[in-house]
Amino acid sequence: MKRKFLVALLLMVLIITGCKSKISTLNVKLNTEAKVTISREGRSETKVGQNVQFKDKPVGEYTLVASAEGYEDYQGQVILKESDEITEVNLVKIEKDDSADVSDSIKDEETSKIKEETVSTTEEVIESVDLTLNLFDVNNNKLNAEVTLKKDNQVVGKKVGEQVSFKGLEAGEYTVEVSKDGYDKVVKNLNLNQEEVRLPLYILGGQVEQFFIDNPADFATSVEKISEQLKNLKDNEELILAFSYLNSNYSQPKFDLNNEIDRLSKIEYDVRKRGNELVKRYEDDFAFTKANYTLGDQKEFIISSDVKKDKVNATLMKAGEHIYVFVDNNKDIKMEKLDEIVAEFDNVIYPRLTRAKTVDKVVVLLTDFDDLPVTGYFDPADLYANEGNQELIFYLNADRSMNTLLTSMSHQYQHLVFFLDKAKAKRTANDAWIDQGLAQLAQRITGYIDYEARGWSSQKGNGWVYDKEFGYLNNTTKVNLLNHDGSLPFSGASSLFASYLVEQYGAGLIEMIMLSSQEPSKVIEDYTGLDFSRVYLNWMTANVADNLVAVNNDIYKYSSFELNQMPKFVEGKIIGEGIHYIKLDANEGFNLNLSEDSIDNKIGIVLIKKKK
């Protein structure tokens, strides 16, 4: 079943890369303070003021509605183009008609009687009702369930979804029944006496309970609830508890340069940091030109000393529709390997990861690096004058296996595309974490990594998630999702989160993240209508609940692949900004071993009851 969702995921990503829209800003100037709403394709945004601004909106046609007390409502269409749009709206003041006023002193019983009859008649003409039900679990997350609507014990309709609607109903008394495996059945009587009725329904039960803790009192209450559940466990049951601090404070990672893994992590960290600094300094004032080379051309390349200390003289050995491949003159690479690199880039990587008109041709340099584990490298400095090679270029380690090269090529190219959008949006906020996540996701979208396989890229394995020493699921306590540190476990975490976002909220969210000037976590909040902590806690739940049959809500699952292991369960004191997964049973006492000042932080806890 999840393989079908993978096809859907690929289609969603192709929608992003092939059909992305530009973004712009709409300025609305009015003659009085008003409530202004713009809407498009089912999404809307509202602001209040006399001069209001809607930033980072995809170009296209919008419906604009403005209303103010004492003025006639305005509704019209506005077309937002790539250049910022200014629209002036003059609301028409409602003139009071004194001739229509009737003083209280001359109102007689007949007038009152007529008014009463009018009101009565109005109530009686409600013959058609539209009913919309939004379904939620106990954690206020959307829940897909079966809804049966009955009138006089006869089934009127039956639908399945997170939001279900029944149109054209007769006014009157109805019964709603909501059912889903693993949840308590809901039976609710409704009196439908309005033309449109929208109701939320909360479905009790399920195996997942979430706690958001902002103060010591909330913490004490949550601990009591967890302890009570622990006491009530049966012998064949256990609790899984997931704990994480939700404060997203950025901190500078520390690297031990005598440790090879730390040194390699710093390479990744430094190049993302350098990209942010370049955007602050130059924005999108790029110096590269459209590449135009002929086979056999010679060129000297300057590479960051982080990966190679010497300049490289290279020859153009292969060219495709969208790629030039230069080979270090000190390397001997078979033509068959170059043919495959060009074919995969032109036929797979470029069409799946490129937005229309963003990139025409790239240059790839095949060389060796000072560190063999470094498989590829993209340096934003190469895009600017006096900073690098002034090329749309990235580098690949020629000494690595073919699938590793292809994996790295998709990864580095996604970094390049992301940076072009970042610079154009002038985004200098913390975005390295999602940049890495999308680059990891690109490896899967292009088919070079199997998210369910162990091992590393030479075997299409997803070692960033599963490796015993470096995989994220074995190192969850060491990773803060919003604090990019260049490490292998971090790459695993960010890849899972990027996949979760695409599956739950669609390609449009990724598009907005890449094109917006705002911090990605803020874009996620605006797009989903949810606090980022809620999205994070649901993802944190999915990492442990994905393979639990008893958990029956898609918000706590991955839909296009299955995790082949649970996170590593830990014991001892909770230290650090990562996620701590803990297993409990009725024979154990319960004590969250926290540092003294940690309760002052915002905390998220997930509790799942399961069979042993």
N, C-alpha and C positions, 0 to 999 in steps of 0.2 A: 504493500500500500504506500509506504513512504517513498518508494521509487517514483510513483506517479507525482508526488509532490515535488520531487527533484526536477521533473520536466517543467512543472509549473514555475518553480523557482528560476530555472534557466530562462523561461519566457519573460518573467518579470524583469530580470536583469537585462535582457535584450531590449526590453521597452525603455529601460533607463538609458542604455548606451546608444541606442539607435535613434531615439525620439526625444531626447531631453530638450526642455524648453529653456530659453534665456530667462533671466529674472530682471525685475525693474522695481521702481517705486512709484506709487500713486499718491499724489497730493490732492486733497479735496478742500477747496476754499468755499466757505458759506457766508451768508449775510447775517447769520445768527448762530449761537451755539446750538448744536443738534446732535442727535444720535445717528451715526453713519454706519451702515453695514454694506460690505461688498461680499458677493458670493459667486462661486463658480464650481461646477461639477460636484455639488453636494456639500462643499466646504465653505464656511463663512467666517468673517472676522468683523467685530464691531468696535468702534471707538466713539468717544464723545468729545466735542470741541467745536470751535469755529474754523480752525485750520487743523485738519487731521492728516496723518501720513501713514500709509500702509507700505512697509518695507519688504523687500525680498519676495516679491510675488512673481510667479511665472507669467510671461507675456501671454496675452489672449483677451477674450471678451469676458467682462464681468457685469453682473447686475448690481447697481448701486441704489440703495434705499436710504433716504434721510428723513428724519421726523423731529419736530420740535413742538412744544406746547404753544398753541395759538397760531400755528401755521399748518397749511395743507401738506400732507405727506408727498414726498417726491420719490419717483422710481424711474430709472433709466438705465441705459447700457453705456458702458465705457470700455474702450479698447486700449489695453495697456501694451505699449510697444517697448522696444529695447531701451530707448531713451526715456528718462523719467517723465511721467505724465502729470500735468496739472489740470484739474477739472474744477470749474466754478459752478456752484449750485446756488441759485437764488430762490429761497423758499417763499411762497406766496402767503401773506398774512391773511388770516380769516377775519373778514369784516363782520362785526356784530350787527344783526338786523334788528333795530329797535322795534319796528312794526310788528315783529313776530313775538315780542314779549307780552306776556299776559300776567298782570299783577295778581298776587294772591287774593286780593280783595274782591276780584270779579270772577274768580273760579267758582263755578257752581257745582252742585252735585252731579249734574249730567256730564260735565267735563271730566270729573273724577271717575265717574262710572265708565265712560268711554275708555279712559286710560287703563282702568283695571281690566276691562274686557280685552283690550289690546295686548296687555301682558299675558293674560291667560291664553289668548289665541296663539301668541308667539311660542309658548311652551308646548302647545299641542302639535305644532307643525314639524317638530323634530322627528322625522321619520327615518332618516338614514344616519348611521353612526359609523365612524371609522375608529377602530380600536388598535392601538400599538402597544405592545408589551416588550420591555427591555429586561432581560434576564441576567441576574448576577449571583455569584456564590457568596459565601459568608465573608470573603475577603474583598468584596466590592469589585471583583473581576468579572468580566463578561463570561457567561456560561451558555453553551450550546445545548438545548434541551428540547424535548417534545412537548408541545402545547396543544391541549384539546379544549375547544370551546363548546359549551352545551347551553341549550335553551329548552326549558321544560323537559329535562333529561334526555333530549335528543341532540346528537352530535351535529353542530353547525359547521365546524371546520377543524382541521388538524394540521399543524405545521411544525417544522423543526428549524431552530436557529437561535442566535443570540438576541435578535430582534425579530419579532413576528408581527404581522399586521393582518387584520380582518377588516375588509372594506364593505360598505353598504349594508351594515347590519340594521335591523329594526331596533328602535329604542325599547328598553325594557330590562328585565332581570336575566342575568347570565351566570353561568358557573365556569370558572377557568381551572383546569387541572394541568399541572406541570410535573413531568416525570423524567428522571434520568438515573441510570444505574449508578449506585453508590451514593445517591442523594435522597433526602426525605421528599416524599411526594407533597406537592402543594395543591390545596383545594381552596379556591377563593370565590366568593359570590360578589358579583358586580352589578350595579345599577347604572346602565348606560343611558344617560339623559342629556348628553351634549353631542354636538355634531362631531367633535374630535376628542378622543380620550387617549391620553398617553400615560402609562403607569410603569414604574419599576417593580419587579418582583424579585425577592431575595430567596434563594433556594438553600435551605439548611442542609447540613450533612457534608459529605465529601471527606477526603482524607487529609486535606491540606488546610492548615490554619496559619495565618500570618499576623505578626505583631509589629507595630511601629512604635518605638519608644523614644520620647522626647525629654523625659524627666525621671527622677528617682521613684516617684509615686507610680508612674506607668510601669517602670521596671519591676517593682515589687508585686504589682498586680499580675503582670505577665508570668513571673516566676511562680506565683501561687497557682495560676491556671495550668501551667506545665506540670507542676508537682501533682496536682489533682489528676490530670490525665495519666500520669505515670502510675499513680496508685491504682487506677481503675483498669490497667492493662491486664489482659488475659495471659496465661502462661505461654501461648504461642504467638504473642504480639510483641512488638517493640516500637520505639519511637526514634525517628531520625530528626535531629535538630540541626538547623543551619543558622549560623550567627554571623553578622557582619556590621561593622560601623558604616553609617551612611553619609558621614561628612566627606565631602569631596575636595578637601584641601590639597592643593598641589604641593609636593615636596621633592626636593632635588635628590635623585638616587645617588648612592655611594658605590664606587667601583674600586675593587682591589686589582690594580693593574698587574700584580704578580700572578693573578689567577686568569688562566686563558679564557674561561667562560665569561668572566666579568669584562675582560678586555674586548672580547668580541661584541658583548652587549653594548659597550660604550660606543663602538663604531656606529651601531644602529641608532643609538640615542643621540649622538652628536650630530649626525647628518639631518635628523628631523629638527633638532634645535636650530641648526644653521639655516634651514629653510624658513623657519619662523623669523629669524633675524633678517634674512634677505627680504622678506615681504614687508617688514617694518621699514626697511631702508629704501627699497626700490619699488615696492608694490608689483605691478605687472609691466614695468618698463624693461621688457626683454630685449636681448641683443641678437638672438638667433635668427637666421634666415632660412628660407626653404632649402633643404639639402638638394644638391644636384651634382652627383658624382658619376664617373665613368669607371668601369672595371679596370683594375690595374692602378688606379690613382693611389698615390702615397700621401700619408698625413701623419703629423706628429701630434700625439694626444698628451695632455697633462691630466694626471689622475690624483685624487686626494691622497696625501701621504698616509691617511688612515688605513688604506688598503694596499697601496703600492708606492714605494719611495721614488721610483725612477719614472721618467717620461717614457712613452711607448711610441715607437715608429711602426706604422702598420700599413697594410695594403688592402684595398677594397677587393675582396675575393668573390663576393656574391651580392646580387641585388634582386629585390622583389618589387612588388607593386607598392608596398608601404615600408620597406626596410632596406637599409644598406648594411652589409656585414663586413667590417674591417677585421683583419686578423693580424695580431702581433707578428712582426717579422721573425721573431725568435720562436714562434710556435708552428708546428706542422700539423694541420688539421685536414682530415680527409674530406673530399668534396661531398661525399654522401651525407656527412654530418651537417655541412653547411646547407645542402639542399633541404634537409629536414627542418632545420631551423627556420629558413625562409618560408617554406610551405606552411609550417605550423603558425608562424606569425601572421602571414597574409590570410590564411583560411580560418583560423580559430581565434587567436588572441586579439588581433586588430578588430575584427567585426564584433566580437563579444564585449570588448572593453572600451571601445572608442565612441565618444559622443560625436554627432555629426559636425564636421568642419573644425573639430578641435585640433586634430593632428593629421597631417598628410603623410609624411615619411619620418621615420626615426633612424638614427645611426646606432648600431650596436658594435662594441669593440670586444672581441674575444682575446683575452690575455690570461696571464696567471696572476694571482694575488699573493701577497706576502704570507697570508694565512689561508691554508687550504679550505677550512670550513666555511669561509666567506664565499657564497655561491654567486652573488650578484650585487650590484651597487648602482643606485641612482643618486646623483648629487645635484641639487637645485642650482648650485653655483654655476653649472655649465650653461644656464639659460641667460646669464647676465654678462654685460661688458666688463672686462678686466677682472673677472672672477673665475672663469673656467674656459671651456672650449667653445662657448657660444654655439652650441648645438643642442638639438633635441636628442639626447644621447643617454644610454645607460651601458653598464659594463657587465660581462659574464665571465665566470671562471672557466676557461677552456679545459681545465683538467678534470672537470666533474662529468658524471655520467649523463646520457642524453635526457632522460626524464627529469633529472635534477636541473639541467640547463633550461628545459622548457618550463618547469615550475618556476624557476627564478625569473625567466623572461616575462612571464605573465605577472609575477609579483612586482618586479621593478617597473614594468610599463604602467601598472595601475598606480604606483607611486607618482610617476610622471604626470599622468592624467589628473590625479587628485591635486597635485601641486599647481598645475595650470589653472584649475578652477579656484583654488585657494588664493592665488596671487591676484586673479581678476576680481574676486570678491573682497580683496584686501582684508582677509581674515587672519588675525594674529592671535586669536584665542587658542586655548588648549585643545588641539585637535589631533595630536600625534597618535593618540590611543585609537581613534576610529580610522585614521589613515592606515595604521598597521592592520586593523581588523579587515578593512576592505581589500587590502593587498593580499592578505591570507585567503579571503573569500574568493578572490580572482583565481587563485590556484585551483580551487574546486570548480568554479564556473567554467573554466577552460578544460576541465577533465583530467588534470595532471595529478590531483590528490583525491583520494577516496576518504571521506570523513569518518568512515567506519573501520578503516584499516590501520593496523599497527605498523611499526617500522617507520622509515623516513622516505624522502622523496624519490630515491632511486627505485623503490618498490611501490610508489604511489601511496606510501603510508603517511599517517597523520601523527607523527611523533610529537608535534607541538602540543597535542592533547593527551596522548596515551603513554608516551615514553616513561619508564619507571623512574628515571632520574630527572628528566627535564620536562615531562609532559604536565600540562596544566592541572589535570584531574588528580595528579599526585603531589601538587604543590599549591593548592588553592589558598593556603594561609599566607603565601609569600607575594601574592599579586593583588595590587590595587588597580582595578580596571581603568580608572581615569588617570593613572599616573604611569605613563609610558616609560619603561626603563630599558627597553631594547632586548630584554631577556627572552629565552625560548618559552618558558611558561607564560609570560605575558602575551606572546604571539598566539598561543593556544587559546587563552581567555578571550582576547579581542576577536579572534576568528569565530568563536562560538557566539559571542554577543552580536557580531555583525550578521551572522546567519539568522539568529533569533529575530533581529529587527526586520530583516527582509521577509521572513516567513510570517510574522505576526502583523506587520503594518504595511508591507508592500514596497514596490520599487519607488514610489513617489517620495517616501521618507528619505531614502538614500540620495535621491536627486536633490532634495532640499538641503540636506547636510552638506553636500559637495558644493552647492552654489551659493549658500547663505554666507553672510558676513558674521553671523552670530556663532557662539560656541555650540558645538554639536548637541550637548545635553539640553540646552535651551531650545534648539530646533526640535528635538525629540519631544519635549514637553508641549510645545506649541502644536505640533503635528498630531500627536496622539490625544491631547487633552488630559494627559496624566502627568502627575509629578514624576520626575526622573527616578526618584527612590522607588516608586511603585513598579516601574518597568524593570529596574535593576533587581528588585526582590522577586519578581516573577521569573526573570532569567536565572537567578540564583536557585529558584525552586526547580526549574526545568532541568538543571544540571544533575539533580539527584532523582527527579521524578520521571524522567523520560522513559525509563524501562519498567516503571511500576504500573502494572495493569490496574491496580486498585485506584490509581489517580486518573480520574476520567474527565479532565478538562483540558482542551487543547492549548490553553494559555500557559500551561505548565509542561508543554511538550515541544520537541522539535518535530516538524512534520515531514521533512525531506530526507532525514537520515536518523539512525538510532545510535545513541552513545553505547559503546560496547563494554563500558564499565561505569561504576559509580565513583564519585570523588573519594579520595582517601579519607577515612575517618580518623580523627585526632583526639588526643587526650591532653590533660594538663592545662596550664594557664593560657587564656586567650590574649595573645599579643599580636600587634600589627594590624594592618588595614585590610587584610584579605578576608576570605570566607572560611569559617571553621565549621566543618561538618562533624557531628557527634552522634554516636549511636547509644541509645539508652534502653534499659529494660526494667521491669518492675522490681527486680532484686537489687537494683542500684539506687543509691540516693541521688538527689539532683542538686548540683551547685555549679552555677556559672562562675568560674574562677577568673574574675576580672581584676585589672589594676584599679587602684583606688579612685582615680580621676576619670575613669572610662565611662561611668554612668552619666556623666554630664554631656556625653556625645549623643548624637542621634543614632539609634540602633535599630536594625531590622532582624527579626527572628522568624524562621519558618519551622513549623512543626508538622511532621507527617507520620501518621500511624500506619503500620504495615504488618503483615504476617512475617514471622521469622523464616 
